[in-house]
């Protein structure tokens, strides 16, 4: 007996064949035909449901990889991060599951939990799609959309030329020419040296001394004469930043470097819900909110002590985790994927409770969350596509991670598993440059 299987759109999806023994009493009664039709209908629904589930799963996987690839493509300096971290995290999770003794002896994940972990790993940085590209890629301290060191160099050019003009005026006035030339040459030499210092400082460093900060302020206090109106040709954003500031009468004397009201941008109505006492904060965020959304002051940026980011920009970078959690929490995820937002949003927490965005301690973090933190840190340390640092060698990276364990940043047991499994070497052979793969004695980094 044969029955055609069709879906709700009446499209042919299969055939149900029922073999009936032939005998003297075999006959196709109406009841039997109706029974077979009902079975065929149930079979058609089951097939269609399975196909829908499979297509929805494929669609979800495709969208997740699309988002991850879009984030990597947004910045040429972080390309591949959203792909490499999931690979590394899954490798470490498999090692944890296969452990037969030690801290991970009882750690096992169901098939749904593995899928949930994989999705979270792929989406762990999806909030970066909201991060300004120039902040993510900020390679020097004065960089916004462009490197503002060129504006400062132009001011030095003005001062350099003013020195020539003063020298010529002194000669025309009958002053001592040799003395005037000597003063000019000395000033121009000083200007060259001071600009070279500011240009070097602009590149950022591991740390800046108090003497360097004081010298930046000293150089910045030099004055120059501005003859042109600085309120012309501005964008709406720039005009709004200056609308309550009086326009000075020209010509006006200005300092070589300045932190001006026009350099500040307020939060306005876009205050992110990251403070613990914010009534909108239902996720448990606990972050310090800077007074301003942006501070592009020249002195403020040049005197950054470590690296190139101001406190405002570092908050903007860190806020990607807040956006990740909020974005994923807004998705209608099924119950089996309910932990995706949390798994994706805790890889910047620390074991000592000084991480972000929720200041969780190690006791409040699951093994998969600790694994994600290890994977994210190792990938970041070894990555060669960042504008503000070079990719570190294996020994340098593992040494820094060992220090991070000592300081309460990373979990000790998960780090030891990472070392013992030699996943770092497998990963390195696939993704690192040959010069980064140096000899490593992992026993030197093991934690007791």
KEKOL-404142 format. One line per field, with one value per residue (C-alpha): residue number from 1; residue in one letter; x, y, z. Coordinates in steps of 0.1 Angstrom, whole numbers. Layout:
<markols>
num (NUM;...)
residuo (A;...)
X (X;...)
Y (Y;...)
Z (Z;...)
</markols>
This chain:
<markols>
num (1;2;3;4;5;6;7;8;9;10;11;12;13;14;15;16;17;18;19;20;21;22;23;24;25;26;27;28;29;30;31;32;33;34;35;36;37;38;39;40;41;42;43;44;45;46;47;48;49;50;51;52;53;54;55;56;57;58;59;60;61;62;63;64;65;66;67;68;69;70;71;72;73;74;75;76;77;78;79;80;81;82;83;84;85;86;87;88;89;90;91;92;93;94;95;96;97;98;99;100;101;102;103;104;105;106;107;108;109;110;111;112;113;114;115;116;117;118;119;120;121;122;123;124;125;126;127;128;129;130;131;132;133;134;135;136;137;138;139;140;141;142;143;144;145;146;147;148;149;150;151;152;153;154;155;156;157;158;159;160;161;162;163;164;165;166;167;168;169;170;171;172;173;174;175;176;177;178;179;180;181;182;183;184;185;186;187;188;189;190;191;192;193;194;195;196;197;198;199;200;201;202;203;204;205;206;207;208;209;210;211;212;213;214;215;216;217;218;219;220;221;222;223;224;225;226;227;228;229;230;231;232;233;234;235;236;237;238;239;240;241;242;243;244;245;246;247;248;249;250;251;252;253;254;255;256;257;258;259;260;261;262;263;264;265;266;267;268;269;270;271;272;273;274;275;276;277;278;279;280;281;282;283;284;285;286;287;288;289;290;291;292;293;294;295;296;297;298;299;300;301;302;303;304;305;306;307;308;309;310;311;312;313;314;315;316;317;318;319;320;321;322;323;324;325;326;327;328;329;330;331;332;333;334;335;336;337;338;339;340;341;342;343;344;345;346;347;348;349;350;351;352;353;354;355;356;357;358;359;360;361;362;363;364;365;366;367;368;369;370;371;372;373;374;375;376;377;378;379;380;381;382;383;384;385;386;387;388;389;390;391;392;393;394;395;396;397;398;399;400;401;402;403;404;405;406;407;408;409;410;411;412;413;414;415;416;417;418;419;420;421;422;423;424;425;426;427;428;429;430;431;432;433;434;435;436;437;438;439;440;441;442;443;444;445;446;447;448)
residuo (X;X;X;X;X;X;X;X;X;X;X;X;X;X;X;X;X;X;X;X;X;X;X;X;X;X;X;X;X;X;X;X;X;X;X;X;X;X;X;X;X;X;X;X;X;X;X;X;X;X;X;X;X;X;X;X;X;X;X;X;X;X;X;X;X;X;X;X;X;X;X;X;X;X;X;X;X;X;X;X;X;X;X;X;X;X;X;X;X;X;X;X;X;X;X;X;X;X;X;X;X;X;X;X;X;X;X;X;X;X;X;X;X;X;X;X;X;X;X;X;X;X;X;X;X;X;X;X;X;X;X;X;X;X;X;X;X;X;X;X;X;X;X;X;X;X;X;X;X;X;X;X;X;X;X;X;X;X;X;X;X;X;X;X;X;X;X;X;X;X;X;X;X;X;X;X;X;X;X;X;X;X;X;X;X;X;X;X;X;X;X;X;X;X;X;X;X;X;X;X;X;X;X;X;X;X;X;X;X;X;X;X;X;X;X;X;X;X;X;X;X;X;X;X;X;X;X;X;X;X;X;X;X;X;X;X;X;X;X;X;X;X;X;X;X;X;X;X;X;X;X;X;X;X;X;X;X;X;X;X;X;X;X;X;X;X;X;X;X;X;X;X;X;X;X;X;X;X;X;X;X;X;X;X;X;X;X;X;X;X;X;X;X;X;X;X;X;X;X;X;X;X;X;X;X;X;X;X;X;X;X;X;X;X;X;X;X;X;X;X;X;X;X;X;X;X;X;X;X;X;X;X;X;X;X;X;X;X;X;X;X;X;X;X;X;X;X;X;X;X;X;X;X;X;X;X;X;X;X;X;X;X;X;X;X;X;X;X;X;X;X;X;X;X;X;X;X;X;X;X;X;X;X;X;X;X;X;X;X;X;X;X;X;X;X;X;X;X;X;X;X;X;X;X;X;X;X;X;X;X;X;X;X;X;X;X;X;X;X;X;X;X;X;X;X;X;X;X;X;X;X;X;X;X;X;X;X;X;X;X;X;X;X;X;X;X;X;X)
X (0;14;7;21;37;33;41;19;27;16;51;61;85;83;63;51;49;32;36;5;5;-18;-43;-78;-90;-68;-88;-84;-112;-121;-109;-75;-72;-81;-56;-28;-37;-34;0;11;0;19;50;48;46;76;97;88;95;129;137;126;148;178;173;168;200;219;205;215;250;252;241;266;295;283;283;317;332;317;334;367;363;354;390;421;439;416;408;404;400;364;373;405;391;363;388;411;383;368;402;406;370;376;408;388;361;386;404;401;415;423;400;383;376;339;335;313;290;259;255;233;259;287;266;258;295;304;278;290;326;317;297;320;329;297;293;324;302;291;327;341;367;392;391;396;424;439;476;489;477;464;446;409;398;433;465;464;502;501;481;506;535;519;519;556;561;544;567;597;587;580;616;628;606;618;654;647;629;658;682;661;659;697;700;731;727;749;730;696;707;720;687;668;690;688;650;646;668;648;615;628;638;605;584;605;598;561;561;578;554;525;534;526;547;544;547;554;574;563;592;578;543;557;577;546;528;559;561;523;525;543;521;513;492;460;446;419;384;382;344;343;337;326;303;271;287;316;292;271;302;311;277;281;316;323;341;374;383;410;440;441;471;468;489;507;488;454;424;395;358;353;374;347;316;289;269;236;207;230;243;250;233;266;265;254;226;212;175;179;208;191;223;244;269;293;315;329;314;337;324;324;318;350;378;399;420;456;472;447;457;494;498;482;505;502;495;474;439;424;401;371;383;392;357;344;365;353;317;317;311;281;268;275;254;225;224;224;199;175;174;146;169;155;159;188;207;197;233;248;247;265;291;298;301;323;357;370;361;389;393;399;367;384;373;343;315;301;332;326;350;364;339;310;324;319;346;335;337;372;382;369;390;422;415;408;440;463;449;453;489;500;481;502;475;472;484;495;517;537;526;545;564;551;574;566;528;529;551;527;498;516;519;482;474;496;478;443;434;432;422;451;437;425;459;477;454;462;500;499;477;502;472;493;517;490;474;508;516;483;482;515;545;576;596;570;573;603;614;592;596;560;571;585;551;530;512;511)
Y (0;34;69;102;125;162;192;221;237;205;199;162;152;114;83;59;23;-3;-40;-60;-98;-112;-138;-149;-123;-94;-64;-26;-15;21;20;7;34;61;47;47;83;94;77;93;127;122;110;141;164;146;149;186;193;177;196;229;222;214;245;267;253;259;294;301;288;309;341;335;331;360;383;370;375;410;420;406;423;456;460;448;446;420;399;362;368;358;326;317;320;295;269;274;273;241;224;232;222;188;184;192;167;140;144;113;128;162;193;184;147;153;179;168;186;174;177;208;223;218;235;263;268;268;295;316;313;325;354;363;397;404;437;450;457;488;499;528;515;543;534;497;504;534;531;564;587;616;594;599;595;608;613;648;650;667;696;700;698;727;748;740;752;785;790;780;806;832;828;836;867;880;875;894;922;925;929;955;974;976;952;930;905;878;878;877;848;829;833;822;791;781;784;765;737;735;734;705;686;692;681;650;643;648;626;598;601;600;564;552;529;505;534;571;588;618;638;631;642;674;681;676;703;726;723;727;760;777;802;809;835;824;847;826;818;783;782;780;747;727;697;698;677;702;732;717;711;748;764;777;789;825;832;850;882;877;875;853;839;801;775;750;721;724;706;726;724;715;683;669;649;643;611;630;605;576;567;530;510;499;514;491;515;522;510;498;475;441;422;429;452;470;493;528;553;581;617;622;599;612;635;644;670;670;671;646;621;627;622;587;567;533;525;548;547;573;562;572;551;522;522;523;492;474;483;458;431;450;453;416;406;430;420;382;386;403;372;347;319;285;271;249;280;302;305;318;355;348;324;350;379;367;362;396;387;380;354;381;400;430;422;435;439;423;420;382;361;328;310;324;314;280;259;269;306;301;283;311;336;315;312;350;360;336;346;383;379;359;378;396;418;445;481;488;457;429;393;377;344;313;316;353;346;317;337;366;343;327;362;368;336;349;382;367;373;338;305;284;249;259;274;242;221;245;239;202;195;214;229;261;243;227;262;278;254;264;301;316;328;305;331;331;294;293;265;262;243;243;230;264;279;253;265;245)
Z (0;-9;5;-7;19;14;36;45;12;-6;-18;-22;6;5;0;27;16;38;30;36;36;9;20;17;41;29;19;20;42;46;82;71;43;68;93;67;57;93;97;65;77;110;91;68;99;115;84;79;115;114;82;98;129;107;85;116;131;98;96;132;126;94;111;139;116;95;126;137;102;100;133;121;87;104;115;95;129;145;115;126;163;164;145;164;199;194;180;209;235;220;221;257;266;250;271;302;294;287;321;343;375;390;391;358;366;370;343;314;290;273;235;240;264;239;212;236;244;207;199;229;217;182;196;225;208;189;209;191;161;181;190;170;145;153;190;184;160;178;172;185;213;192;167;161;125;117;135;150;154;119;134;162;137;118;150;154;118;127;157;136;110;137;148;113;112;145;133;101;120;144;115;98;131;133;162;166;137;152;185;167;145;175;194;163;158;194;195;162;175;207;187;166;197;214;185;182;218;214;183;202;232;208;198;233;255;284;309;311;338;358;342;308;318;333;301;279;300;298;260;257;275;246;228;192;175;157;130;115;128;142;140;102;83;114;115;135;162;166;165;193;214;211;212;248;243;235;202;210;192;166;166;197;215;221;238;217;233;249;265;252;258;222;228;252;242;268;271;265;264;256;291;291;320;335;370;398;410;375;376;339;349;352;342;373;356;379;359;365;340;329;332;295;265;248;258;228;246;233;268;281;253;252;289;289;311;294;258;236;251;274;302;281;251;273;287;251;244;275;268;240;266;279;243;237;267;260;223;230;259;235;212;216;224;233;268;258;247;276;289;257;268;301;285;258;283;311;294;308;344;368;395;421;412;396;360;341;334;366;389;393;413;403;426;407;373;356;340;304;314;327;296;274;294;288;251;247;265;247;213;221;233;203;176;151;136;163;156;191;198;183;185;214;213;230;260;264;262;287;310;310;316;345;360;354;373;402;402;403;367;353;369;380;373;338;330;342;320;291;297;303;272;250;232;229;206;184;181;174;146;129;135;146;126;127;147;174;181;204;228;259;291;303;338;345;343;361;392;424)
</markols>
